[in-house]
Amino acid sequence: MTIPGQGSEHGHDQQGGEEPRVVVRDRRKIDPQTGQVRPTPEPTPAEPAQPAGAAPEVAAPDDELRTQLDERTADLQRLTAEYANYRKRVDRDREGVITAAKAQVATELLSVLDDIERAEQHGDLTGAFKSVADKLGNSLQRAGLEPFGHEGEPFDPSVHEAVQHNTSSEVDGPTVTGVLRRGYRFGDRVVRAALVAVTDHEPEAPVVVEAEEPLVQAAPATPTEPVPAEEAADWFQPAPEQDPSATTKNE
């Protein structure tokens, strides 16, 4: 007599043999253990074309992953470029604000610098006053303030304001020959124009040589015949006076 359970198991082992094995293929491009990118497998040879009416093949998972990776890479590059431009713009704006603040402070101190320069011209800048004035000027120059407007430099209407004009043959072109008020610039920005006297070139007047007039010789005197002495005496002899009685008789 055969036991149903045992007979069925024994019959299954004899008929089916071993159970089919399950194969799992890891298609991930990044190794989870090492964190490195796995090499791309070589492409398989093309399969023969499917007959008409067959169902279309589904895209391989590798192609989808590659497409997603390219999209994420492009997004990351775009975000990196936008962030770099943002940082540059912020740094530029920050530098502009700092420069404008320094220029505003320097502009408020220009009147003090004018008084110090006038005191130096009159010989009153001595002692401790001179030391303080030098420190102030050096500090403003280190901050970016630069004076301009000196005698002998070419005239530039963009930074110079002419209040006097002269001409001279000693200069080749418009030249600053006098500074009435010093000008200042802060970086590339002109804080105040310089008041100057300008001398322009005056061409020398041409020398006019007067031509000498030719000497006119007098014509020779025409010889005349001598007048007899008797005729000359008759010429100067007065006419005889008439007798008034003769005139009455005739009437």
DRENMI-343494 format. One line per field, with one value per residue (C-alpha): residue in one letter; x, y, z. Coordinates in Angstrom, 3 decimals, padded with zeros to 6 digits. Layout:
<rs>
resn	(A; ...)
u	(X; ...)
v	(Y; ...)
w	(Z; ...)
</rs>
This chain:
<rs>
resn	(M; T; I; P; G; Q; G; S; E; H; G; H; D; Q; Q; G; G; E; E; P; R; V; V; V; R; D; R; R; K; I; D; P; Q; T; G; Q; V; R; P; T; P; E; P; T; P; A; E; P; A; Q; P; A; G; A; A; P; E; V; A; A; P; D; D; E; L; R; T; Q; L; D; E; R; T; A; D; L; Q; R; L; T; A; E; Y; A; N; Y; R; K; R; V; D; R; D; R; E; G; V; I; T; A; A; K; A; Q; V; A; T; E; L; L; S; V; L; D; D; I; E; R; A; E; Q; H; G; D; L; T; G; A; F; K; S; V; A; D; K; L; G; N; S; L; Q; R; A; G; L; E; P; F; G; H; E; G; E; P; F; D; P; S; V; H; E; A; V; Q; H; N; T; S; S; E; V; D; G; P; T; V; T; G; V; L; R; R; G; Y; R; F; G; D; R; V; V; R; A; A; L; V; A; V; T; D; H; E; P; E; A; P; V; V; V; E; A; E; E; P; L; V; Q; A; A; P; A; T; P; T; E; P; V; P; A; E; E; A; A; D; W; F; Q; P; A; P; E; Q; D; P; S; A; T; T; K; N; E)
u	(000.000; 001.370; 001.172; -000.356; 001.948; 005.153; 004.241; 003.417; 006.719; 008.720; 006.915; 007.501; 011.217; 011.485; 009.451; 010.487; 014.073; 015.677; 013.719; 014.635; 017.190; 016.335; 019.003; 019.214; 021.246; 022.549; 022.327; 023.241; 025.986; 027.441; 028.823; 027.113; 030.166; 033.014; 030.991; 032.748; 031.166; 031.036; 032.359; 029.730; 029.104; 029.822; 026.769; 025.198; 024.825; 021.657; 018.792; 016.922; 013.967; 010.671; 007.966; 005.080; 002.424; 004.833; 004.725; 007.406; 010.352; 010.554; 013.590; 016.388; 016.819; 020.380; 019.141; 016.625; 019.243; 021.639; 018.974; 018.136; 021.810; 022.345; 019.346; 020.501; 024.025; 022.723; 020.576; 023.550; 025.753; 023.095; 022.641; 026.411; 026.722; 023.803; 025.310; 028.716; 027.103; 025.141; 028.315; 030.081; 027.135; 026.957; 030.710; 030.527; 027.611; 029.396; 032.525; 030.401; 028.711; 032.038; 033.609; 030.618; 030.779; 034.504; 034.003; 031.237; 033.491; 036.383; 034.103; 033.152; 036.861; 037.832; 037.264; 039.666; 042.283; 041.826; 042.460; 045.564; 046.916; 046.347; 048.052; 051.042; 051.266; 051.329; 053.927; 051.580; 051.718; 054.354; 054.824; 052.127; 049.630; 051.805; 052.107; 048.332; 047.805; 050.299; 048.610; 045.202; 046.439; 048.211; 045.135; 042.892; 045.361; 045.524; 041.713; 041.800; 041.663; 044.033; 044.704; 045.233; 045.638; 049.303; 051.059; 052.530; 050.121; 047.987; 044.528; 041.741; 038.193; 036.814; 038.701; 039.758; 037.567; 039.214; 038.567; 041.416; 042.815; 046.072; 048.185; 051.903; 054.363; 056.250; 053.661; 052.750; 049.072; 046.517; 048.534; 047.686; 049.773; 047.969; 045.921; 043.284; 041.729; 043.006; 040.908; 040.380; 039.329; 038.381; 039.292; 037.760; 035.240; 035.996; 034.949; 035.735; 037.103; 040.167; 039.916; 042.872; 044.285; 044.980; 047.572; 047.124; 049.707; 050.069; 051.910; 054.648; 053.739; 055.488; 058.273; 057.349; 060.329; 059.595; 060.965; 063.164; 061.731; 063.988; 065.603; 064.121; 066.811; 065.984; 065.701; 068.622; 067.910; 067.158; 069.729; 068.247; 069.664; 070.919; 068.645; 070.324; 070.828; 068.840; 065.762; 066.038; 066.174; 063.145; 061.296; 061.636; 061.241; 057.860; 055.485; 055.609; 052.985; 050.417; 049.869; 046.423; 046.202; 046.593; 043.729; 041.509; 042.318; 041.359; 037.979)
v	(000.000; 003.348; 006.397; 009.245; 011.943; 010.029; 008.611; 012.040; 013.587; 010.709; 010.885; 014.660; 014.290; 011.681; 013.561; 017.216; 016.879; 020.019; 023.273; 026.186; 028.718; 032.432; 034.715; 038.407; 040.770; 044.017; 046.743; 049.671; 051.881; 052.839; 050.107; 050.423; 049.033; 051.017; 054.044; 053.992; 053.970; 050.536; 050.075; 050.161; 046.701; 046.188; 046.487; 043.248; 042.412; 043.649; 041.250; 040.422; 042.600; 041.566; 040.452; 042.750; 042.943; 042.160; 044.226; 047.052; 046.445; 048.357; 050.650; 049.136; 050.398; 051.557; 054.044; 055.515; 055.912; 057.534; 060.021; 060.919; 061.294; 063.702; 065.779; 065.980; 066.892; 069.734; 071.050; 070.983; 072.843; 075.509; 076.006; 076.235; 078.938; 080.926; 080.792; 081.936; 084.915; 085.741; 085.801; 088.049; 090.453; 090.585; 091.222; 093.976; 095.656; 095.437; 097.069; 099.812; 100.600; 100.725; 102.993; 105.356; 105.627; 106.430; 109.019; 110.702; 111.038; 112.350; 114.926; 116.330; 116.836; 118.691; 122.097; 121.110; 120.135; 123.517; 125.361; 123.263; 124.031; 127.785; 127.710; 125.955; 128.602; 131.402; 129.607; 128.973; 125.152; 124.404; 122.368; 120.051; 121.479; 120.282; 116.801; 116.445; 117.766; 115.249; 112.353; 113.423; 113.705; 110.339; 108.620; 109.993; 108.986; 105.426; 105.323; 106.181; 110.004; 111.377; 115.099; 116.474; 119.855; 120.906; 123.545; 122.312; 119.441; 119.389; 120.883; 118.271; 119.672; 116.526; 117.195; 120.864; 123.958; 126.937; 130.324; 132.263; 132.107; 133.481; 132.933; 132.455; 131.171; 129.210; 126.385; 123.868; 123.529; 124.229; 123.970; 124.549; 127.517; 128.326; 126.382; 128.331; 125.288; 121.714; 118.917; 115.431; 112.023; 108.886; 105.866; 106.419; 108.952; 112.708; 114.149; 117.783; 119.466; 121.713; 125.462; 126.398; 129.112; 127.919; 129.221; 128.401; 128.433; 131.708; 131.524; 134.089; 137.013; 136.828; 139.381; 141.796; 143.076; 146.454; 146.899; 149.955; 152.493; 153.192; 156.624; 158.925; 160.971; 164.587; 165.546; 167.672; 171.381; 172.642; 175.221; 178.659; 181.663; 184.507; 187.563; 190.873; 193.229; 196.028; 193.831; 192.621; 196.229; 197.135; 194.161; 195.372; 199.124; 200.564; 202.149; 206.061; 208.041; 209.952; 213.735; 214.491; 217.838; 215.989; 213.787; 216.879; 218.519; 215.469; 215.457)
w	(000.000; -000.983; 001.222; -000.777; 000.478; 000.091; -003.258; -004.688; -003.538; -004.859; -008.168; -008.417; -007.833; -010.479; -013.102; -012.628; -011.531; -009.897; -009.430; -011.883; -010.526; -010.226; -011.825; -010.662; -012.837; -011.326; -013.997; -011.753; -013.197; -009.823; -007.609; -004.176; -002.392; -003.997; -005.194; -008.578; -012.030; -013.521; -017.061; -019.783; -021.224; -024.881; -027.147; -028.166; -031.857; -033.465; -033.427; -036.637; -037.476; -036.024; -038.379; -039.192; -036.518; -033.700; -030.520; -030.310; -028.045; -024.774; -024.373; -022.370; -018.785; -019.590; -022.197; -019.794; -017.091; -019.534; -020.644; -017.046; -016.206; -019.117; -018.056; -014.434; -015.561; -017.769; -014.892; -012.538; -015.017; -015.528; -011.789; -011.287; -013.970; -012.517; -009.041; -010.337; -012.106; -008.968; -006.864; -009.371; -009.438; -005.639; -005.345; -007.951; -006.211; -002.866; -004.294; -005.846; -002.530; -000.686; -003.323; -003.290; 000.511; 000.434; -002.305; -000.286; 002.768; 000.650; -000.991; 002.406; 003.231; 000.034; 001.642; 004.429; 001.859; 000.120; 003.397; 004.053; 000.564; 000.985; 004.372; 002.809; 000.069; 002.690; 004.822; 007.763; 007.533; 010.173; 013.298; 014.567; 012.086; 009.206; 010.716; 011.037; 007.486; 006.065; 007.854; 006.552; 002.972; 003.081; 004.526; 001.775; -000.925; 000.442; 000.355; -003.384; -003.587; -006.237; -006.869; -010.372; -012.015; -012.150; -014.166; -017.425; -018.072; -021.264; -020.975; -020.807; -020.922; -019.263; -016.001; -016.303; -016.163; -017.863; -016.237; -017.931; -021.444; -022.826; -025.917; -026.225; -028.786; -026.097; -025.902; -028.586; -027.671; -024.916; -021.691; -018.039; -016.899; -013.651; -011.075; -009.181; -007.485; -007.324; -008.824; -007.375; -008.669; -006.776; -008.874; -012.309; -010.988; -011.119; -007.755; -008.622; -011.738; -011.506; -012.126; -014.318; -016.548; -020.092; -022.528; -026.199; -028.951; -030.836; -034.156; -034.639; -036.866; -040.250; -040.823; -043.643; -045.615; -047.205; -050.727; -051.248; -053.675; -056.660; -056.733; -059.413; -061.132; -061.837; -065.487; -066.772; -067.037; -070.553; -071.647; -072.305; -074.175; -072.031; -071.824; -072.700; -069.825; -071.495; -071.946; -068.398; -067.183; -069.299; -067.888; -064.342; -065.172; -064.032; -066.541; -066.887; -065.020; -067.142; -066.771; -065.363; -067.254; -070.577; -069.694; -068.939; -072.251; -074.193; -072.496)
</rs>
